[in-house]
Amino acid sequence: MRTRTLTAAATAAATAAATALAVAQFCITANVPAAAAATSPAPSSLDAVSCPSLTSCMAVGTTGAATINTLAERWNGHRWTIVATPATGAADSYLTAVSCSSASACTAVGYTQAGQGLAHPGAMLVERWNGSAWTMQSFPNPRGHDLSAYLMGVSCPAAAQCVAVGFYSVNGTGTGTIASVWNGRAWSLQRFGYPAAELLGVSCAAVASCMAVGQSPDFQTAADVWTGTWKQLAPPNPTTPVPGDGLSGVGCTGAGSLSCQTVGEYATGDSSTSTFGLGWNGATWTSESTPSPGQHSQLPAVSCASASACVAVGYQPVPSVGSLPLIAFWNGSGWSSQHSPTARGDLDGVSCTTATACTAVGLAHGGHPLIERWNGTSWSLQQPGS
């Protein structure tokens, strides 16, 4: 499974997708005769999804085991199909986030590596969808020798406006924040309020109305709002800050007054984590209790159709079982659990077009993409592309 648990070391978070596919490969081959395992399909997972309309979604992730490649699947209102992504020239390539302002304008971000593991520095990856094909975009690098950089979140409120976030390290030490804006022609790096924060998520309710979240170097929750420049906020921490605390997902609405729901994880001791939520009404933060059924529960993503209709997704690792999907719904006053039709698997991304139309994606038990759809009453499984 792919885990987005926040860590003190930036590169540890960036290797999560490789770990996900290794676990998926184990699920495929364990307790299966060698001949059968040899013909099993390569493990694949979807890590993020964006649905600009009821009949259009784009999901991205990774596929492969010995070599990891980018994966993109498109929903046309009837079925999912795999769409080709450009070859990066790297041994391993990952897409971690995607955002679509329309069916013909999507941006996906991630990173590439010369091989799996911390020994191989990461290089930022940006791809653009024009309605018929994906193409790679150039992206400015922070300055520094032996740079290792990763993009983890993107939000595009308009075809010519995107914000991408992530983090980097120089010479294998320290972390630096990446926040960049696309103006329809080129990407430009921005000065961020938390200069050394690890950013994992960003959401824009409108052009120049965004929030980015992550973890600060001292294990505090980190959040900035974008109104043309970045302004540092001070989100509360659920406990005394320790390694592992931080925000991993954010969903925002409201063009005039930004309203956001954020989700994250905090350490509860003995290497355990629990989920939590923070709400932002444009002026103040509110601490929220989220469903967290067991040890190591995680909510890496959230999407809001309105200030009173948000869905957060994640998973709960369970020994000898794998993982159980988690779905939580925000009704404007509190979070409640929702039933997933998937018995085993994890959910890593979600997008809500309306309060009655959401799509969640992740990794199903057995190593293939997991896609679930919300119709306002219940969640149902959808068949991934082939």
Secondary structure, DSSP 8 states (H G I E B T S, - for coil): -------SSHHHHHTHHHHHHHHHHHHHHTTS-HHHHHTS---EEEEEEEEEETTEEEEEEEE-SSS-EEEEEEE-SS-EEEE-----SSSEEEEEEEEEEETTEEEEEEEEESSSSTTS-EEEEEEEE-SS-EEE------S-SSEEEEEEEEEEEETTEEEEEEEEEETTEEEEEEEEEE-SS-EEE---SSTT-EEEEEEEEETTEEEEEEE-TTS-EEEEEESSSEEE-----SSS--TT-EEEEEEEE-SSS-EEEEEEEEEEETTEEEEEEEEE-SS-EEEE-----STT-EEEEEEEEETTEEEEEEEEEETTTEEEEEEEEE-SS-EEE---S-SSEEEEEEEEEETTEEEEEEEETTTEEEEEEE-SS-EEEE----
